[in-house]
Amino acid sequence: MRDDAAARGRVVVLVNSAAGAFVGDAQAPRALADRLVVGLIAQGLRATARLADGEAMAGVARQVVADGAAALVVAGGDGTLAAVATALCDPKAPAQVPMAAVPLGTANLLARDLRMPDDPEAAAAALADGVVGRIDVGRVNGRVFLNSVILGLFANVARQRERFRGAMTPLLWVRLLWRLVLAMRRYPRLRAVLATENGVHRVKTHAMVVADNAYAERPGLLVRRDSLGHGALAIYVMRHRTPWRLLRLGMGLMMLGQWRRDADLLTEDARRLTVAVRRRVLRAAVDGEVVLLPRRVSFRLDPAALPVWVPAEAAPVLARVDGPARALLAAAGDGTT
């Protein structure tokens, strides 16, 4: 369980020690890492752990892959998972190593879509009996995203959400939605030209979302995806003219899970998308991380580009299933005892 233990042939647990969930508890990152390692060992897997802050996670991932790790178990938020995925999707990476996602953020969208339990011991048990496969990867101007890119006012909401560390609650959801409504009253709609292989749209919008695969229609505080292997970006453009129409959309999503019939919501699936705006820069939230993008933004979907390790119940979500985790880890690096 030492940080400097050899990675070769082992499952390497990577924990983002700078995660907001650890604020005020300096021992928590090590405690979580130890629980995951002990849980994996109890399931007959050889495991070790590394701690790193958010900015260093991708570099550490590259290093342990180069050192011969059989798989990575990454504990971090959606932004951390995207950073590690960038290293794993690098064509120069020395090996194709699967990544497991352990929830440790505000939304944990990817981990939830991959049916990962919150409890470390339960996660270890689910992974031991799980499968290895692949999921689609989105890219915005070449940058990897695994959930979504949010443009416009929703990006500001994502920034506000990061101030409220911890699990999403109904009260937090309503507060964020209300802040969005207030912002809509102050800021004009964004004029944008959207071009896909299906055609061109000229729109006025306060917000748009480009997702790595489509969202399912079901009630809840957070959107969910039933497939990460459909092979298409899902584009959602909010053309609502008033805050109250957008509020109706948000409440309908949370309470009824119904939004596709909203006449003000433009939806489309595409493999590629270009968004052009008149502004000098465009604020965006890429898997929850707020960034500034140029006035012309290119999106693409890379099918089955990321190897992942998931509980068996998540197999239908994947683009492809390669086989049982135990057998594949053993073949990759003698990853079992």
Residue, then its C-alpha position, 0 to 999 in steps of 0.5 A: m500500500r506504499d506510494d512507491a510500491a511497484a506498479r508492474g502487474r498490479v491494480v493501481v489505485l489513484v486518489n485525487s488528494a486535492a478533492g473537495a471531499f477531503v477539505g479539512d481532513a488531511q488523513a482522508p485521502r490515504a484512508l480512502a486509498d487504503r480501504l480500496v487497496v485492502g478491498l481489492i486484495a480481499q478479492g484476490l487482486r494485487a493492488t497498490a496506491r498512489l496519491a496526487d493532487g488534481e493537476a498531477m493525476a494525468g502525469v501519475a497515470r502516465q507513469v504507472v502505465a509506463d511502469g506496467a500497471a494492469a489497471l487503474v482505479v481512479a477516485g476523483g470527480d468527473g474532471t479528474l477522470a477526464a484528465v486521467a482518460t486523456a493519458l489513457c487515450d494518448p496514442k503514445a501510451p505504452a499500453q491500453v490500460p482499463m480505468a475504473a471510476v470511483p465516485l469522489g466529487t460533486a456530481n460523479l456522473l460517469a461513475r454513476d453511469l457506470r453503476m459504481p457503488d459509493d462504498p469503497e469495499a462494495a466498489a472493490a467487490a463489484l470490480a472483482d466480479g466485473v468486466v473490462g470493455r470500452i466506452d466512447v470519448g468526446r473531444v472539444n478542440g482535442r480535449v477529452f470529455l467523458n460527460s458533457v461540455i456546457l456552453g453559455l450560462f449553464a457553465n456559470v451554474a457549473r462554476q457555482r456548483e463547485r462551491f457547494r462540495g458534497a452530494m447533489t441535494p434537492l435544495l442545492w438543485v433548486r438553488l442552482l436553477w434559481r441562480l440560472v433564472l436570475a442570470m437569464r434576466r441579466y444576460p442576452r442570448l448567445r447567437a451561434v451557428l451549429a454545423t453537423e453532418n446533418g445540416v446547419h442551425r442558426v440559434k439564439t440560446h442562453a445555454m447548450v449542452v454537448a454530451d458524450n452520448a444521449y441522456a435518458e428521460r427519467p426523473g432525478l436531480l442528475v441526468r443519466r445515460d443508458s449507453l456510453g457506446h451509441g457512437a454519437l454526440a447528443i446536442y441540446v440547445m435551450r432556445h427558451r425566450t424567458p426564464w420561466r420557460l427554462l424553469r419549467l424545463g428544469m422542473g419537468l426534468m427533475m420531477l417527471g424526467q420528461w423534456r424531449r417534448d419541449a418545443d423550445l429544446l433543440t436536440e440532435d445526434a451527430r458524430r461531429l459538431t462545429v459551434a461558431v459565435r461572434r464573441r471573442v471567447l466562449r465560457a464553457a464547463v468541460d466535465g465540470e471544469v470551467v474553461l474559456l474556448p475560442r469563438r469557433v469550437s469543434f467537437r467529435l466523438d471517438p467511438a470505443a476509445l477508452p478502456v474501462w473496468v466496470p461492475a458486471e451490471a454496467a456491461p449493457v452501457l458499454a460500447r464493447v465488452d472485452g471479457p471478465a476482469r479477472a481473466l483479462l487482468a491476469a493476462a495483462g500483467d499477472g494482476t491476480t493472486 
